Amino acid sequence: MVNAKHLAILRQGVDTWNAWREKERQVKPDLSHVNLHAADLTGVDLKGADLHDADLSLTVSVFV
């Protein structure tokens, strides 16, 4: 199930998320089962993130 802390960081925007990812390299973000329908994920570093059963339909994404 989605980690509420990880989702809260993502909702703060790409710069905050990517800075957190850079600082916390050992953390595997858990965004499983989250609804990201139509979210703009352009530039968001999602490498290694758990996106199992996440709704990414109509999501704009360019993964770093």
Summary of the structure (lengths in Angstrom):
residues: 64
radius of gyration: 10.6
end to end distance: 23.8
largest distance: 29.6
contacts: 150
relative contact order: 0.25
helix: 28%
strand: 9%
